[in-house]
Amino acid sequence: MSSLAARTAPTRGDAASLVPADRPRSRRGAWRIAATAVIWLTSLFVVALWVGGAGIQSLFAFNADTLNTLGRLTGLVSANLLLYQVLLMARIPLFEKGFGRDGITRLHRFVGFWSFWLLMAHIVLLVAGYAAQAAINPFVQLWQFVWDYPGMLLATAGTGLLVMVVVTSIRRARRKLRYESWHLLHLYGYLGVGLAIPHMLWTGADFIANPAATVYWWTLWAVVAASVVVFRIGMPLWRSRRHDIRVASVAADGARGVVVRMRGRGLAALNAKAGQFFVWRFLDGPGWTRGHPLSLAGAPIGDELVVAARIVGDGTRRLTRLRKGTRVLVEGPYGHMTGEARSGRKLLMLGAGAGVAPLVALLESEPYGPGEATLVTRDHDDRDGMRLAEIQRLARQRGVRHFTLNGRRGASGAGWLPATHGAWEGPDLLRHLAPDLEEYDVFLCGPIPWMNAIRADLRTAGVDDSRIHSEAFTV
């Protein structure tokens, strides 16, 4: 195990007692139940609309009505999912507290692709059904839909925007785009949903004959639009003006990292916790609208907030050129990867690249005794290590055990260990780092495939899912 570079300097430190996590866990459970209930109740209402409109009877007609009723059903479910696609990313407290950013990220991708394919099925089925009823060419029927039905031109434009968003979200296409370009294209999804939904209220059979359904759907559409305005625009502007957050200093962090320190007034009112993240917008000129989802890189103390980023594109490179006094707009705080998730006495932290930053913040703020916290960091190059000065201070003052797993990937490119540790099995190495692994809470932060590989090995090593905590910030 000599290739693991350990920095341990256990000195005096108070082994503070761990605050029981039962109450925070019960609150999170209540939020999750509430968020799940809202989704299920509205989804059941959508199905009830279809059933109430003789959907089941038409389904077994085995003629054009069958195609039409399936088209109605796929359209209703797709519209419901499209609205939730927007709600999930609108930073609504109900979903943020209920699912956490990691869960929302997974739901966003899942819901996004399903809503798109159901939308495509809706179009194909209705065109085929109406064409069969009228005994005309399906392409003629499609043309009539677009030009003769109210709201269909808007729906066609919205569908085109949604197609663009889905195509650019496919992993192979996503890798070829700069993040800033992809993010800008992705925002057109909001407009696409806004344009695609209204036509069903003007022409849909489930709404024309059912005023209650029309009221419900317009209300839901308005709630979605209002949520975006309030939680993505209004609240960030109000909080940013209230706290007057400004850049205090900018410094390099390793060979490819940057640390930005910010100060404001009354920042304790944000109730930010170590391990959480904000979406930051720095008002330094053109391009300020691009948000940076960055975790706190230090425990939030007093009126100072600290973030650290790996320089990977134009957006993060701009952080190195920020000037002292630059105003900052913030959204947040968000995230569940905080000390409230703990149920054990010891901590095992595994971070890759910039994922080390929130783990350092947690180690600065959480109670533990000397030798009861272990930090494992992963970089391709020793020079890329971030927050090293803070890690060394934690080792000296609080007895944190630090191990590095640096180097290129293994030959297979899979797993989470570098090529230098190819002889190790992941579960065995975890047990070597923390022999009494069942006493640890494990916090993960890094690329999603890397975290997934560690999570699988942790499970093999016998760690319960309730003790594995992580958060993903990318879709």
C-alpha positions in Angstrom: 0.0 0.0 0.0 3.1 2.2 -0.2 1.7 4.0 -3.3 -1.0 5.6 -1.2 0.4 8.9 -0.1 -0.8 9.4 3.5 -0.8 12.6 5.4 -1.7 12.0 9.0 -0.8 14.0 11.9 -3.2 13.2 14.7 -2.9 15.9 17.4 -5.2 17.1 20.1 -8.8 17.5 19.1 -12.1 17.3 20.8 -14.1 14.2 19.9 -17.4 16.1 19.8 -20.5 14.0 20.2 -22.5 13.5 17.1 -25.9 15.2 17.0 -28.6 12.6 16.3 -29.8 12.7 12.7 -33.3 11.3 13.4 -35.1 14.6 13.2 -33.5 15.9 10.0 -34.0 12.5 8.4 -37.7 12.5 9.3 -38.1 16.0 7.8 -36.5 14.8 4.6 -38.8 11.8 4.6 -41.8 14.0 5.0 -40.7 16.3 2.1 -40.1 13.2 -0.1 -43.5 11.8 0.6 -45.1 15.2 -0.1 -43.2 15.6 -3.4 -44.0 12.0 -4.5 -47.7 12.5 -3.6 -48.0 15.6 -5.7 -46.6 13.8 -8.8 -48.8 10.7 -8.3 -52.0 12.7 -7.7 -51.6 14.8 -10.8 -50.6 11.7 -12.9 -53.7 9.9 -11.7 -55.8 12.9 -12.6 -54.4 12.7 -16.2 -55.3 9.0 -16.4 -58.8 9.8 -15.0 -59.3 12.3 -17.8 -58.6 9.7 -20.4 -60.8 7.1 -18.7 -63.6 9.6 -18.3 -63.4 10.4 -22.0 -64.3 6.8 -22.9 -60.6 5.9 -23.4 -61.0 2.3 -22.3 -64.0 1.6 -24.6 -62.2 3.2 -27.6 -59.0 1.2 -26.8 -60.8 -2.1 -27.7 -62.5 -0.8 -30.8 -59.6 -2.0 -32.9 -60.0 0.7 -35.5 -59.2 4.3 -36.0 -60.6 5.1 -32.6 -58.0 2.9 -31.0 -55.2 4.9 -32.6 -56.9 8.2 -31.6 -57.4 7.1 -27.9 -53.8 6.0 -27.6 -52.8 9.3 -29.2 -54.8 11.1 -26.5 -53.4 9.1 -23.7 -49.7 9.5 -24.8 -50.4 13.2 -25.3 -51.8 13.7 -21.8 -49.0 11.7 -20.2 -46.4 13.5 -22.3 -47.8 16.9 -21.4 -47.8 16.0 -17.7 -44.2 14.9 -17.9 -43.1 18.0 -19.9 -44.6 20.2 -17.2 -42.8 18.2 -14.5 -39.6 18.4 -16.5 -39.7 22.2 -16.0 -40.9 22.0 -12.4 -38.0 19.7 -11.5 -35.5 22.2 -12.7 -37.3 25.3 -11.3 -35.6 25.0 -7.9 -38.9 24.6 -6.1 -38.4 23.9 -2.4 -40.8 20.9 -2.5 -38.7 19.0 -4.9 -35.3 20.2 -3.8 -36.0 19.1 -0.2 -37.9 16.0 -1.3 -35.5 14.5 -3.8 -32.3 16.4 -3.5 -30.3 17.6 -6.5 -28.9 14.1 -7.1 -32.4 12.6 -7.4 -33.7 15.5 -9.4 -30.9 15.2 -11.9 -31.7 11.5 -12.5 -35.4 12.3 -12.7 -34.8 15.1 -15.1 -33.0 12.9 -17.6 -35.5 10.0 -17.2 -38.6 12.2 -17.5 -37.1 14.2 -20.3 -36.6 11.3 -22.7 -39.8 9.6 -21.8 -41.8 12.8 -22.3 -40.2 13.2 -25.7 -40.8 9.7 -27.0 -44.4 9.9 -25.7 -44.8 13.2 -27.6 -43.5 11.6 -30.8 -46.0 8.7 -30.2 -48.8 11.2 -29.7 -48.1 12.8 -33.0 -47.8 9.6 -35.0 -50.8 7.9 -33.5 -53.2 10.9 -33.9 -52.0 11.5 -37.5 -52.5 7.8 -38.3 -55.9 7.7 -36.5 -57.4 10.9 -38.1 -56.0 9.9 -41.5 -57.7 6.5 -41.2 -61.0 8.1 -40.2 -60.9 10.6 -43.1 -59.5 8.0 -45.6 -56.7 10.5 -46.6 -52.9 10.3 -46.9 -51.2 10.7 -43.4 -49.0 13.5 -44.7 -52.0 15.4 -45.9 -53.5 14.9 -42.4 -50.3 16.1 -40.8 -50.4 19.3 -42.9 -54.0 19.9 -42.0 -53.2 19.5 -38.3 -50.4 22.1 -38.5 -52.3 24.7 -40.6 -56.0 24.2 -39.7 -56.0 23.5 -36.0 -55.7 26.3 -33.3 -52.4 26.4 -31.6 -50.8 23.8 -33.8 -48.2 26.2 -35.3 -47.1 27.0 -31.8 -47.0 23.3 -30.9 -44.9 22.6 -34.1 -42.4 25.2 -33.1 -42.3 23.9 -29.6 -41.8 20.3 -30.8 -38.9 21.5 -33.0 -37.2 23.1 -30.0 -37.7 20.0 -27.9 -36.2 17.8 -30.6 -33.1 20.1 -30.6 -32.8 19.8 -26.8 -33.1 16.0 -26.8 -30.7 15.5 -29.7 -28.0 17.7 -28.0 -28.6 15.9 -24.7 -27.6 12.5 -26.1 -24.3 11.7 -24.5 -22.4 11.4 -27.8 -23.6 14.8 -29.0 -23.2 16.3 -25.6 -19.5 15.5 -25.5 -18.9 17.4 -28.7 -20.4 20.6 -27.4 -18.9 23.2 -25.1 -20.8 23.2 -21.8 -21.8 26.9 -22.3 -23.2 26.1 -25.7 -25.1 23.1 -24.5 -26.5 24.9 -21.5 -27.8 27.8 -23.7 -29.5 25.3 -26.1 -30.9 23.4 -23.2 -32.7 26.5 -22.0 -34.9 26.5 -25.1 -36.6 23.5 -23.6 -38.6 25.9 -21.4 -39.8 27.8 -24.5 -40.6 24.5 -26.2 -42.8 23.3 -23.3 -44.5 26.6 -23.2 -45.4 26.5 -26.9 -46.3 22.8 -27.1 -48.8 22.6 -24.3 -51.6 25.3 -25.1 -52.8 23.6 -28.3 -54.3 20.7 -26.2 -56.4 23.2 -24.2 -57.8 24.7 -27.4 -58.4 21.6 -29.5 -58.1 18.5 -27.2 -61.3 16.5 -26.8 -60.5 15.9 -23.1 -60.7 19.6 -22.4 -63.3 21.1 -24.8 -66.1 19.1 -23.2 -64.7 19.3 -19.6 -64.5 22.8 -18.1 -63.0 21.4 -14.8 -60.2 19.7 -16.7 -59.5 22.9 -18.7 -59.3 24.9 -15.4 -57.0 22.3 -13.9 -54.6 22.2 -16.8 -54.4 26.0 -17.3 -53.8 26.3 -13.5 -51.0 23.7 -13.7 -49.5 25.5 -16.7 -49.6 28.8 -14.9 -48.1 27.3 -11.7 -45.2 26.0 -13.7 -44.6 29.3 -15.4 -44.9 31.2 -12.1 -42.5 28.8 -10.4 -39.8 29.5 -13.0 -40.3 33.3 -12.6 -40.4 33.2 -8.8 -37.7 30.6 -8.0 -35.3 31.0 -10.9 -35.5 34.8 -11.2 -37.4 36.5 -8.4 -35.9 34.8 -5.3 -32.2 34.9 -6.6 -32.5 38.7 -7.4 -34.1 39.4 -4.0 -31.6 37.4 -2.0 -28.6 38.8 -3.9 -29.7 42.4 -3.4 -30.4 41.7 0.3 -27.0 40.1 1.0 -24.9 42.2 -1.4 -22.4 39.4 -2.1 -19.2 40.5 -3.7 -15.9 38.9 -4.7 -13.3 39.4 -2.0 -10.3 37.5 -3.6 -9.4 35.1 -6.3 -6.4 32.6 -6.1 -5.0 29.6 -7.9 -5.7 26.2 -6.4 -3.4 23.6 -7.7 -2.3 23.5 -11.4 -5.9 23.7 -12.8 -8.0 25.1 -10.1 -9.3 28.4 -8.8 -10.6 29.6 -5.4 -13.1 32.5 -5.2 -13.8 34.1 -1.8 -16.9 36.2 -1.4 -18.3 38.4 1.3 -21.7 39.9 2.0 -23.9 41.0 4.8 -26.1 38.8 6.9 -25.1 35.6 5.1 -26.1 33.5 8.1 -29.7 34.1 7.0 -29.1 31.9 3.9 -28.8 29.0 6.3 -26.1 27.4 4.1 -24.5 24.2 5.3 -21.2 22.6 4.4 -21.7 20.2 1.5 -24.4 22.3 -0.2 -24.0 24.2 -3.4 -25.2 27.4 -5.0 -25.7 28.5 -8.6 -23.4 31.5 -8.9 -23.5 34.3 -11.5 -20.7 36.9 -11.5 -21.7 40.3 -12.9 -18.4 40.8 -14.7 -19.6 41.6 -18.2 -21.1 39.8 -21.2 -21.8 36.2 -20.3 -22.8 36.9 -16.7 -26.1 35.0 -17.2 -24.4 31.7 -17.3 -24.8 30.0 -13.9 -22.0 28.0 -12.2 -23.2 25.2 -9.9 -20.4 25.2 -7.4 -20.3 23.7 -3.9 -19.0 25.5 -0.9 -15.3 24.7 -0.6 -15.1 25.8 3.1 -17.4 25.8 6.1 -19.8 28.8 5.8 -18.5 31.0 8.7 -19.6 34.5 9.4 -20.2 36.6 6.2 -17.8 34.7 3.9 -18.5 32.0 1.3 -15.8 30.1 -0.5 -16.0 28.1 -3.7 -13.4 26.2 -5.7 -13.6 25.1 -9.3 -11.5 23.1 -11.8 -10.8 25.1 -14.9 -12.4 23.0 -17.7 -14.0 25.6 -20.1 -14.5 29.2 -20.8 -17.0 29.6 -18.0 -14.6 28.4 -15.3 -11.7 30.2 -16.9 -13.5 33.5 -16.4 -13.4 32.9 -12.7 -9.6 33.5 -12.7 -10.2 37.0 -14.1 -12.8 38.1 -11.6 -12.0 41.4 -9.9 -12.4 42.3 -6.2 -15.8 43.9 -5.7 -17.6 42.1 -8.5 -21.2 41.7 -7.6 -22.6 38.1 -7.4 -26.1 36.7 -7.9 -26.8 33.5 -6.1 -29.4 30.7 -6.3 -29.5 28.4 -3.3 -28.4 26.8 -1.1 -29.3 23.4 -2.5 -28.3 19.8 -1.8 -28.7 17.0 0.8 -25.0 16.1 1.1 -24.7 17.7 4.6 -23.8 16.5 8.1 -27.5 16.0 8.7 -27.3 12.8 6.7 -24.9 11.2 9.2 -25.9 8.3 11.4 -22.4 7.1 12.4 -19.4 8.4 14.3 -16.7 8.1 11.6 -16.3 9.6 8.2 -14.9 8.2 4.9 -14.7 10.9 2.2 -13.9 10.0 -1.4 -13.5 12.9 -3.9 -12.2 13.3 -7.4 -11.1 16.5 -9.0 -13.2 19.5 -7.9 -15.4 17.0 -5.9 -12.8 17.4 -3.1 -14.1 20.9 -2.3 -17.4 20.1 -0.6 -15.7 17.2 1.3 -13.2 19.6 2.8 -16.0 21.9 3.8 -17.7 19.0 5.6 -14.5 18.0 7.3 -14.1 21.6 8.5 -17.6 21.8 10.0 -18.4 18.2 11.2 -17.6 16.8 14.7 -15.2 13.8 14.9 -12.2 12.8 16.8 -8.5 12.4 15.7 -8.2 9.5 13.3 -12.0 9.2 12.9 -12.1 10.9 9.5 -10.5 9.6 6.3 -10.2 11.6 3.1 -9.3 9.8 -0.2 -8.6 12.1 -3.2 -8.3 11.2 -6.9 -6.6 13.2 -9.6 -4.8 12.3 -12.8 -1.8 14.3 -11.8 -0.3 15.1 -8.4 -0.1 18.8 -9.5 -3.9 18.9 -10.0 -4.7 18.4 -6.3 -7.1 21.0 -4.9 -7.6 22.4 -1.4 -4.2 20.8 -0.3 -3.3 23.6 2.2 -6.7 23.1 3.9 -6.3 19.3 3.9 -2.9 19.6 5.5 -4.3 21.9 8.1 -7.1 19.5 8.9 -4.5 16.7 9.2 -2.4 18.7 11.6 -5.2 20.2 13.7 -7.9 17.6 13.7 -6.2 14.3 12.8 -7.8 13.7 9.4 -6.2 10.8 7.5 -5.5 11.7 3.9 -4.7 9.3 1.1 -4.2 10.1 -2.6 -5.0 7.8 -5.5 -3.5 9.7 -8.3 -2.5 8.6 -11.8 -4.0 7.6 -15.1 -7.0 5.2 -15.4 -6.7 1.5 -15.4 -6.4 -0.3 -18.7 -10.1 -1.1 -18.9 -11.0 2.5 -18.2 -13.7 1.2 -15.8 -13.8 1.3 -12.0 -12.5 4.1 -9.7 -9.0 3.0 -9.0 -5.9 4.2 -11.0 -3.7 1.9 -13.0 -1.2 1.9 -10.1 -3.7 0.0 -8.0 -4.9 -2.4 -10.7 -4.0 -5.4 -8.5 -6.5 -4.3 -5.8 -10.2 -5.1 -5.7 -12.3 -2.1 -4.9 -14.0 -3.6 -1.8 -10.7 -4.9 -0.4 -9.1 -1.4 -0.7 -12.0 0.2 1.0 -11.7 -2.3 3.9 -8.0 -1.6 4.0 -8.6 2.2 4.3 -11.4 1.7 6.9 -11.2 -1.8 8.5 -14.3 -1.0 10.6 -16.2 0.2 7.6 -19.6 -0.4 9.1 -19.0 2.4 11.6 -18.5 5.0 8.8 -20.7 7.3 6.9 -19.4 7.6 3.4 -19.5 10.8 1.3 -18.8 10.7 -2.4 -18.3 13.6 -4.8 -16.9 13.4 -8.3 -17.9 12.3 -11.8 -21.0 10.2 -11.9 -19.5 7.0 -13.4 -16.7 7.2 -10.8 -19.2 7.6 -7.9 -21.3 4.7 -9.3 -18.3 2.4 -9.3 -17.4 3.3 -5.7 -21.0 2.9 -4.6 -21.1 -0.6 -6.1 -17.9 -1.6 -4.3 -19.2 -0.1 -1.0 -22.3 -2.3 -1.3 -20.1 -5.3 -2.0 -18.1 -4.4 1.1 -21.3 -4.5 3.1 -22.1 -0.7 3.5 -25.8 0.0 3.7 -27.2 2.5 1.2 -28.4 4.7 4.1 -24.8 5.4 5.0 -23.6 6.4 1.4 -24.2 10.0 0.6 -23.5 11.7 -2.7 -24.8 14.5 -4.9 -24.5 15.0 -8.7 -24.7 18.4 -10.3 -24.8 17.5 -14.0 -27.6 16.0 -16.2 
